[in-house]
Amino acid sequence: MFGFLNILKPAGLSSFDIIRHVRRCVGRKVKVGHAGTLDPLAEGVLVVCLGQATRLVNMVQSWSKQYATLARLGATSTTDDAEGQITETAVTSRPSTDHVEQAVQHFSGVVEQVPPAYSAVKVNGQRAYKMARAGQKPDLAPKKVTIYSMEIVEYEYPRLRLRVSCGSGTYIRSLVRDIGDELGTGGYCEKIIREAVGPFGIDRAVGPDQINTENIEQFLINPIEALPPEIRITVTDEQVRELAHGRIIDWPGKTDSSEKLLGAVDTGGNLIGLLRPDPTGEKLQPVKIFI
């Protein structure tokens, strides 16, 4: 079994709850993993990798992601979402729509973001959320993330609905918290929905209750979907045989050597492996082979 599942994770279940269910469906012999966790409070697209597709996790995680979130201004949360301890803040003046738009624009592009205290980030070898639950305050370093776009869907204080397109590693909880700080009101996430991970959209996602041992293969998505179309190349049957033995292949078309990785696809549309061009772009070195 080699491919992906586009799972519609419901709120209240952890990402590992979904993985556990899929493992029961496919059996112990098939590797199962996910390409980007979702908090239990969050719902939406969870890309599950099966078999050798687990070796493509980094490719899937590199895709942009889209979220819809409902933010609550005028309060803060220890977890930056509705599951934490909520503290109301004293707000003397409600932010105007213009003020909110300015704050949102402030967080567009490449920004520095401190992950939530209750997150899976490691601090000195320990998960931050475990330290927070133990009453400690994890010292979390800021990291750079990319916000491609952020749209105000609706604003009626204290509720603010946003749609966010962002790069890998972005915490929507941190984004809402920081917008609340910028407005002087505080803020936390009441709801988070991941609407897309690259080409994996919520409109094509299936609920975990729809998947069972008998039908799981009908929901399997071709692993080629993990690769952007512009890095896919078609190789001949002879080249497939060479790659299967781990050999470098000639590439007469000469590939742009600036490409870090290319996806080799056979004439039947099956993903054969990931290749790296040499400095000349005329030869391709196998990096990961799936046959």
N, C-alpha and C positions, 0 to 999 in steps of 0.2 A: 504494500500500500504506500503510495507516494503522491502527496498532494496536500491541499489545504481545506479546512472547513471555515466558513464564515458564520460564526455563531453569534446570535443575538443574546448577549448576556443580560439577564434580568437583574434589577436592583435587588440587593439582599443576598446574592450569592457571590462568593469569591471567585476569582479566576481559577484557582485550584479546584474549586467545586466542579467547574466545567471540565477541566482536564481529567478529573477523577471519573466523571460520567463517560467521557469519550474513551478512556482506557478500558472501562468495563465493556464498551461496545466492540473494541478492536482486539482485545486480548493482550496478554503480556508481551507477546513477541514483537509488537509494533511500537516503535518509539513515538511518544506524544509530547508536544510542548506548545507554548504559545508565543506569539511575537508581540509582546507588549501588554503588561498587566492592566487590569481595570480595578479600581477600588470597589469594595462591596457595595457602597452607595451608588456607584456609577452603573450605567447600563449602556448597551449598544454593541458595536462591532468588536468581537474578540477573534483574532485570526489564530486558529489552531493548526499546528503543523504535524503531519503524520509521516512516519517512516523517514526517508532521507530528506524530506522537506524540512526537518528540524535543522539541517545544515544550512538552510536559507533564511534563518531567523534574522540575521543582520541585514539581509537585503530587504525584507519586509519592513523592518523597523526603520529603515532609511526613508521610507515613503512619508510624505506629509500626512497629517491627520486633521480631521475636522470634528469639532465638538459644538454642541449646543449646551448652554448652561444657564441656569436660573440663579442669579446672585441675590443675596439678601444684604442690603446695606443697613447701617445703623447698629451693627452688632458684630462681635468677633467670636471665633470658635477655637478651642484648643486644637482641633484637628483640621481647621479651615473648611469644614463641611458641617452638615446638620447632625452628624453623629457625635460631635464633641460637646464640651461644656460651653454653653452660649452665655456671653456677657453683653448686655446692652451698653451702647456708648451714648454719651451725652452729645446730641447734635443740635446746635443752636440754629443752624440754617440748612434747610434741605438743598442739596446741589441742584442747580438748574440743568436742563437738557444740554445746554452749551458747555457747562462745566463738566458734565459726564463725558461728552464727546471729546473734549480736550484731554481728559484723563485717559480715556481709551486710546487715543492717538499717541499718547506719551509712551505706551507700551507696544507700539508697532515696530517691526524690524528686529534687529538683534538686541536683546536686552539681557541684563543680568537678573537671575532669579534664585532666591533661596528656597530649596525644597521644603515642604511642610515637615514639621517635627515628627508627625505620624506618617512616615514614608519608609520605603524599603532601602533608602540610601544607607550605605555603611559608613560608620564613624569609628575609626580605630578598630575595625573588624567586627563591629556590632551593628545590627540594624537599628536605625534611628527610632522606629516605632517601639521596639522593645525597650530602649532606653527611656523613651517618653512614658511608657506604661509603668516603668519602675520609678517614676518620679524624677528622673534626671532630665536635664536640658541639653540635648545633643547640639554640639557646635557644628552647624552645617554651613559649609562654604558656598558662596554664590557660584552659579555656573551660567554660561551664556546659552541662551535658547533663541530660537527664531520664531517670531510671530509674523506670518505672511499677511494675514488680514484679520480684522476684527470688526464685526458689524453689530451695531445696537439694533436688536430686533424689536424691543419694547422697553420703555422705561416709565414706571409710575412708582415713585418712591414709596416704600423702600425696596421694591422689586426691580431688578435689572436683568433682562434677557439678552444674552450675547451669542453670536455664532463666531467661532474662532477656527482659523486654519493655521496650523503651526507645525514646527519641525519636531524631530524626535527628542524625547527627554523633557518636554514641556509639562509642567504641572498646572492644570487649570485651577486647582485650589489656590496655588500660590499666586496665579495671575489675578484672580478675584480678590484675594487678600490685599495684594499690592495696589489694585485699583481703589479699593476701599480706603487704604492708607493715604493714597494720593488725594482722595476726596475729603479726607478728614473725618470720615464716618465709620471706618472699619467696614469689613464685609466678609462673607463666607458663602460657600456654594450650598444651595439647597438641593440642586439637582444637576447631574452631569450626564449627557448622552454623547457617546462617541458615534458620530454619524458615518465616518469613513476612515479607512486606513488605505491610502493610495487608491487602487482600483476596487478594493473591497468595501462596498457600500452597504448601508443599513437596509436598503430596499431589497437586497439579495440575501440578507442574513436569515438564518433559520434558528428557531428556538431550540434549546437543548432537549426539550420534551418531544421534539419531532424526530429526533435521531435515535435509532436503536441498532442492535446487532445486525438485523436483516437488511436495513435500508441505507446504512451509513455511506456505502460506496456511491450511491446516486447523488450524494451531496458533495462528493470530492471534487475540488477545483484543481485544474491542471497546474502543476508547479511553475510552468512558464509564466503564470500571472504575476509571480514575484519579481520578474525582471522588466524594466522599462523597455518598450519596443525598440528604442534606438540602440540598445546594446545587444540585441539578439542577432545572431548570424546563423545561417544554415550551412551545415557541413555535409560532405558526401559520405556514402557508406564506407568507403575506404578510410576516410579520416576518422569516422566513428570507431573503426577497428583499431586504428593507431592510438586514439585517445584512451580506449579501453585498456591499453597496455601502458598507459602513462607516458606516451611519447609526445614529443613536440611535433606540431604539424606546420607545414608551409601554408601561407595565406597569400596567394597571388594578388588578391584584391588590395593588399596593403591597407591595414587598419591604422587609424589614428593612434599613435603610440601613447597619447595622453590618456586614453581610456584605461581605467584601472582594471576593470573586469569586463569580460564579454560572456554572453550566454550562448553556448553551442547547442543548436537545435537540429535534429535529423530531418530528413525529408518528410517524415510522417508527423512532424510537429511536436516530437517528444524532446524534453530537456535532457541533454547528454551530460553537460557539465559547465563549469565556469572556467574560463581561460584568461590568461594575462598576455598581452602583446609584448614582444621583446622591444628593445629601443628602436629597431628599424621599422616595426609594425608589419614585418613580412613573415614572422613566425609567431605561433601561439603556444604558450606553455600551459598545460593543464594545472589547475589549482584545486578544483573539486570535481570529481567524476562520479556520476550517479548510475553507472551501468556495471 
